[in-house]
Amino acid sequence: MMKKWMAGAVVLAVAGGAWAEPERTLLTRENKLPEKGQVEVGALFGMQQFTTGKNYQETAYVRYGLLGNLAVNAGVPLQQVRPDRGFGDGQSGLGDVTVGFEIVPYQDAFRFPYILPHVDVGLPTGDKDKGMGSGDVSLRAGITVGTTTFEVYHWAVDVSVRHLVDNDPFTKDDTVVFSGSFVWDLNDEFSLLTEISGTDQELPAGRPVTFEGGMSYKPTENWMFGLYGGKTLHASEDWNGTFKLSYSF
């Protein structure tokens, strides 16, 4: 009995330490929350290549651990639209600022499954006329369920409901988003990942499906780097790329 309790304590300590690591996935959520009183700051640098030009987005974010299993977050995006010649002038400006929280109400220390509800609110800080924002408050709420097998393979599925402002006749107010991710830890520093996401949103070319692949590198306990690339089918996007940088303290 004593050995069982000691083993459980060790696993709990490892699981608690895992919460302090930054999220590596983009389309789902990981049970990687800052510890109580810990701060994670970072930035994502993204680019989307469309048939008419390129869109750039730089998002600074912060996450703070209120409790061991509850964290709040905020993100501030800056956007740039650079159309190809003949498609109009470029635009740049502030996007919609987001605030939200994520919580892990359940996590099995022995079998590793977890449940992670999350809520994000988008504020209308971006200029709708320039295509930088939605022009209204938006909401995305969902739940991620994940687990780990053989201590190196991480699986997660996410179902979210996203409230969208009806800016054009081809979109609707509420969209259900289904996502899945797989992360493979090559060692303590490097991980490979692949993700997929789809919605019930019907566009002229069909329902969009996004594929992402990439890697993360954690050289120290505080720093993490991520590099991602992918494509959205049934959309005007040719491909996309993202670089993520985070620091925890």
Secondary structure, 3 states (H helix, E strand, C coil): CHHHHHHHHHHHHHHHHHHCCCCCCCCCCCCCCCCCCCEEEEEEEEEEEECCEEEEEEEEEEEEEEECCEEEEEEEEEEEEEECCCCCCCEEEECCCEEEEEECCEECCCCCCEEEEEEEEECCCCCCCCCCCCCCCEEEEEEEEEEEECCCEEEEEEEEEEECCCCCCCCCCEEEEEEEEEEEECCCCEEEEEEEEEECCCECCECCEEEEEEEEECCCCCEEEEEEEEEEECCCEEEEEEEEEEEEC
